[in-house]
Amino acid sequence: MVLLPPPAFAHASDRGHVLLLPTGYYLIGGAFAVAISFLVLALLPPDPLGRFWRRRLPLFTFNDSARTIVSLISFAGFAILITAGLFGSRDPLSNPLPLVIWTLLWAGLTLLQGVFGDLWSWLNPWYGPWRLLSRLTGRGDVGAWRLPQWLGCWPAVVLFFAFAWFELIDPAPDDPARLAFAAGLYWLFTLIAMLLFGYDKWSRSGEFLTMFFSMVARFAPVGRDEQGRLGLCWPGAKLLAAEPLPASGIAFLLLALSSVSFDGLSKTFFWLGLFGINPLEFPGRTAVIGSGSLGLVLTFVLLAGAFLLAVLLGQRLAGSDRPLAQAAGLLVWSIVPIALAYHVAHYLTALLVDGQYALASLSDPLALGWNLLGTADMQVEAGIVAGAGSAWWLWNIQAGAIISGHVLAVLVAHGFAWRLHPQPARAALSQFPLTVLMIAYTIFGLWLLATPTVG
Amino acid sequence: MTDKNGFFDLSKSGFTRRTALKGLAAGAGLAVAPGFVRYAQAQSSAPIKIGFQSHRTGIGAAYGRWYEKTTAAAIKAINAAGGINGRQVEVIIEDDGTDPGRGAEVVGKFATQHKTDIVFGTLFSHVVIGSAPAAGEAKMPYFVVSEGHHVASTKLNRYVFQPGITDVKSQIQSMAPWIAANAGKKVTQIFPDFAFGYDHRDYLPPALKAQGAEVIAQIAIPPTESSFTKYFPQIPAETEVIYHVMVGPAVLTFVKELGEFYGSNRPQLFGFIDSLEAVDINSPGLEFLDGSHFWEGSPRYAQADDTEAQKAYRAAVGIDDNGAAVGDPKDVSTAAHMFGCWETLYVVKKAMEDAGYKGPEDRAKLVEATEALKEFAEGPEHPQGAKTFNGKIHQCFGIQNISKVEGGKLKVVHKTKIEDGLYEAEGDYTTQAL
């Protein structure tokens, strides 16, 4: 049977148009942009810049009274989606569950969090049900059990890894029923954990989506302070007020970035070539579970190793005697803009096309012939990402996102460096190795978008 | 639901894509579509269930999208005209991720969970080959639209059919007479160094030889290659025709570099549109293809002499004169192949009607009825052209188009005869037990 000639139809995809663009110049230009940002920051006096960057524009105050009801509505929507996943269309592009989870939530909401701040704290489907249940049981905000301090947010790291594995390695994460089971069970597990350990505690140590979304929201130019006052600030400015993350938090952020990076890497001809896989006859996800799992771990280990090494070298260069954990815990926040940039670049086309499918599917979630939003029969315009013209625009947006993300990361890292090293010269010196890493990651990110890939 | 010419007129039917094709709950959806009411009253039997093994995700997704559109259009037309044996047809889509392992699982799901009457619609050959054993085991008729030679090779099993699209061996063979007579006698082949390319490597030389032409060089390019300039000096100077079948994202680079290598003084170029399926022929980098020729299963561009059936088919699927989605001109279709979905569904309809098919217990009868089919006349059900069917090897044979790139369009300059693509049967499925 293996001797049969199996013709393949490897599509001359839109990456083909990108291959004709002068992407090499972008790689060089991106590297220079990041390097020059470092040089400029090294020469600038920190105080005026810091003051400028910390400027805020307060807008108005609102309280949390609607939060429970918003979350309950979101929970109701989630329940309908799970029902759709179990009983609606089997087609992952007609069933709203995979489209909402992967496209609107994972690809889309991440970007909204990066712009509008922590919408998820209101929209998540746990807060409302938890509040109702904890009131009914009279437990209040604190759960019956305590999580040991040493656990940090390792549960979230483990759960995020499981999530990334399901998204990137599992053979059929889009299968509506399979996803309904996974998402439904995770919801139940999380609700129980929140009832046992308290909503806030579990949200900060175990619920990986809340962890991820709240970290991303720290980048947003919109934010709400403790008093409930909404305000505007510079993108990334809120990151500077962050406390050092524990080891588990460092691992979490690095895993968030490395998993998206690996998703890009795993589709390149380069990666597949390492395992002797012909990309033009890609054997499917079931055939690459082993290499994919290895790659997911390996990318994380390499990124974490490079990051810690860069911080350690920086500390040495600056002659600092602060513990590595503290410096790394602060500087890791500079990964947030990069993670966001990768998210934009990586999911842009999916968002543009599958976002349309999502809109159509929401009109008829259970495939009963409904047209709730009037979008059920809308024509999905796949042409929006097709052809040389679109490829040029998409490439420029993606490359722009990657380069700006890294420039902002250099800026954020510098903000922390000034906090760690009050002497500007030492602060600049301490950032040299991390900047080299960021230049390398800029080139890597642009290369991922420019190199031949499957699909 | 036909107009005065006897062609399907869906504009007035009230059917939508969704009502024709919506997955598991399709039957319920149909009942609320306005055009359906009279059929709902006319017959009470449950719909015929077709499991559509669809490349919704994975490397086949661009083709999968158009296979889905074509299938939806065909089902809409079939249902609008009364369904099959008086029963409506419901399509259940399962995504196989363009993954052979997953494909076999999906066939299993259709057999045991959805209990579909048949499984249909697979394109990628490795998925067909991976799924065929599961179909055979479940005794599930499996109608693929893959153009691979695997069905006709008789190395799969009795439940696998390819009645809607000619296989690649036949396609290649039928190109030879035209190439030898019109393009040149000395041919150099450039192909990707894996199975897809090997079909062309192996089937073209004997076919050309029979026409008094010859392959003078075969250049295999590693699949991961993204720059090709270093291979071009291997093309012999006396080459009259370059026969190219490159695929993958680097195709545009290949054409551009070939153009830079030759400039304006080039040999004739002949290719398979597989290289550029779903890609705008006017994309930057492809200028060099002007004046060259391509195989096309069904023409991408509307032709001056298109039949009424062809026009009706294009309108039903929703492609404009340039072969792109109506209303979305950048969304270029996979026109050369997707017609196979339409035609296969009409073959299924015919075979089910011949077999008096009632339900899964009649699957063996359906297999025999399909094997008994001999030919399909050109018309609304077979808009690509007439075909013959060899029940022993479960494969149809049809006409092929040779199109010239002219003024930024593909213009059909030659249609092959069915006989050009016939070959000796390599086996006989009908001897296998059912």
Contacts between the chains, C-beta under 8 A, distances in Angstrom:
chain1	res1	chain2	res2	distance
A	1	B	129	6.5
A	1	B	155	6.4
A	4	B	125	8.0
A	4	B	129	6.1
A	4	B	148	7.9
A	4	B	149	7.6
A	4	B	150	4.9
A	4	B	153	6.1
A	4	B	155	5.7
A	5	B	125	7.9
A	5	B	148	7.4
A	5	B	149	6.2
A	5	B	150	7.7
A	5	B	168	8.0
A	5	B	195	4.6
A	5	B	196	7.6
A	5	B	198	5.4
A	5	B	199	4.9
A	5	B	202	7.6
A	6	B	125	3.7
A	6	B	126	4.7
A	6	B	128	7.9
A	6	B	129	5.8
A	6	B	148	6.1
A	6	B	150	6.7
A	6	B	195	4.9
A	6	B	196	7.5
A	7	B	125	5.1
A	7	B	146	7.8
A	7	B	147	6.7
A	7	B	148	5.0
A	7	B	149	7.7
A	7	B	168	5.3
A	7	B	195	6.7
A	7	B	196	4.6
A	7	B	199	5.7
A	7	B	274	7.9
A	8	B	124	6.5
A	8	B	125	6.6
A	8	B	126	7.0
A	8	B	194	7.5
A	8	B	195	7.1
A	8	B	196	4.8
A	8	B	247	6.9
A	9	B	60	6.8
A	9	B	63	5.9
A	9	B	123	6.7
A	9	B	124	6.4
A	9	B	247	7.0
A	9	B	274	6.1
A	9	B	277	6.8
A	9	B	337	7.8
A	10	B	59	6.5
A	10	B	196	7.8
A	10	B	247	4.5
A	10	B	248	4.2
A	10	B	249	7.9
A	11	B	59	6.9
A	11	B	60	7.8
A	11	B	62	4.7
A	11	B	63	6.9
A	11	B	247	7.9
A	11	B	248	7.8
A	11	B	249	8.0
A	11	B	277	7.1
A	11	B	278	6.2
A	12	B	247	6.9
A	12	B	248	6.5
A	12	B	249	6.1
A	12	B	251	4.1
A	12	B	252	6.5
A	12	B	275	6.4
A	12	B	276	5.8
A	12	B	277	7.7
A	12	B	278	7.7
A	12	B	279	4.9
A	13	B	62	6.9
A	13	B	249	5.3
A	15	B	249	4.3
A	16	B	248	7.9
A	16	B	249	4.2
A	16	B	250	6.7
A	16	B	251	6.0
A	16	B	252	4.4
A	16	B	253	7.3
A	16	B	279	7.2
A	17	B	252	6.6
A	17	B	283	6.6
A	17	B	284	7.5
A	17	B	285	7.9
A	19	B	226	6.5
A	19	B	249	6.2
A	19	B	250	6.2
A	19	B	252	6.7
A	19	B	253	5.2
A	20	B	252	5.7
A	20	B	253	6.4
A	20	B	256	6.5
A	20	B	284	6.4
A	20	B	285	5.0
A	87	B	24	7.4
A	87	B	25	7.4
A	88	B	23	7.0
A	88	B	24	7.0
A	88	B	25	6.5
A	89	B	22	5.6
A	89	B	23	2.8
A	89	B	24	5.9
A	89	B	25	6.6
A	89	B	93	7.1
A	90	B	23	4.7
A	90	B	24	5.3
A	90	B	92	5.9
A	90	B	93	5.8
A	90	B	94	5.2
A	90	B	95	7.8
A	90	B	114	7.8
A	91	B	22	7.7
A	91	B	23	4.6
A	91	B	54	7.2
A	91	B	56	6.4
A	91	B	93	3.7
A	91	B	94	7.8
A	91	B	95	6.8
A	92	B	56	5.5
A	92	B	57	6.6
A	92	B	95	5.0
A	93	B	56	5.5
A	94	B	18	7.6
A	94	B	22	6.2
A	94	B	23	5.6
A	94	B	93	7.2
A	95	B	23	7.1
A	171	B	97	6.5
A	171	B	99	6.4
A	171	B	101	6.7
A	171	B	102	5.2
A	172	B	95	7.2
A	172	B	97	6.0
A	172	B	102	6.0
A	174	B	56	7.4
A	174	B	57	5.6
A	174	B	95	6.2
A	174	B	97	7.7
A	175	B	95	6.8
A	269	B	224	4.6
A	269	B	226	7.3
A	272	B	224	7.8
A	273	B	224	5.2
A	278	B	194	5.2
A	278	B	223	4.8
A	278	B	224	7.8
A	279	B	223	6.3
A	279	B	224	6.4
A	279	B	248	7.1
A	280	B	192	6.0
A	280	B	194	6.4
A	280	B	196	7.1
A	280	B	223	4.4
A	280	B	247	5.8
A	280	B	248	4.6
A	281	B	126	6.5
A	281	B	194	5.6
A	281	B	195	6.7
A	281	B	196	7.0
A	281	B	223	7.3
A	282	B	58	7.4
A	282	B	59	4.8
A	282	B	98	7.4
A	283	B	99	7.4
A	283	B	100	6.7
A	283	B	126	6.7
A	284	B	58	6.3
A	284	B	97	5.9
A	284	B	98	6.1
A	284	B	99	2.5
A	284	B	100	5.8
A	284	B	101	6.0
A	284	B	102	6.2
A	284	B	103	7.9
A	284	B	126	7.7
A	284	B	127	7.7
A	285	B	58	7.2
A	285	B	97	5.8
A	285	B	99	5.4
A	285	B	102	7.1
A	286	B	99	5.3
A	286	B	100	7.5
A	286	B	101	3.1
A	286	B	102	5.6
A	287	B	99	7.4
A	287	B	100	7.7
A	287	B	101	6.5
A	364	B	18	6.7
A	364	B	22	7.6
A	364	B	29	7.8
A	366	B	25	6.5
A	367	B	18	8.0
A	367	B	22	4.7
A	367	B	23	5.4
A	367	B	24	6.5
A	367	B	25	3.8
A	367	B	26	7.0
A	367	B	28	7.6
A	367	B	29	6.1
A	368	B	25	5.9
A	368	B	28	5.4
A	368	B	29	6.1
A	368	B	32	7.8
A	369	B	18	7.2
A	369	B	19	6.3
A	369	B	22	7.6
A	369	B	28	6.8
A	369	B	29	3.6
A	369	B	30	7.6
A	369	B	31	7.6
A	369	B	32	4.3
A	369	B	33	6.7
A	376	B	16	7.8
A	376	B	18	6.0
A	377	B	16	5.0
A	377	B	17	6.9
A	377	B	18	6.4
A	379	B	325	7.4
A	379	B	327	5.8
A	379	B	328	6.7
A	381	B	325	7.6
A	381	B	327	7.6
A	381	B	328	4.5
A	381	B	331	6.7
A	382	B	65	6.4
A	382	B	325	7.5
A	382	B	328	7.0
A	382	B	331	4.7
A	383	B	324	7.2
A	383	B	325	6.6
A	383	B	328	4.1
A	383	B	329	6.6
A	383	B	330	3.2
A	383	B	331	3.5
A	384	B	328	8.0
A	384	B	330	7.5
A	386	B	278	8.0
A	386	B	280	7.8
A	386	B	330	4.6
A	386	B	331	5.8
A	386	B	332	6.9
A	387	B	280	5.5
A	387	B	283	6.7
A	387	B	330	4.6
A	387	B	332	7.9
A	388	B	280	7.5
A	388	B	283	4.9
A	388	B	284	5.0
A	388	B	285	7.9
A	389	B	330	7.7
A	390	B	330	6.8
A	451	B	226	8.0
A	452	B	224	7.5
A	452	B	226	5.1
A	452	B	248	7.2
A	452	B	249	4.9
A	452	B	250	5.9
A	453	B	249	6.9
A	454	B	59	5.3
A	455	B	58	6.8
A	455	B	59	4.7
A	455	B	61	6.8
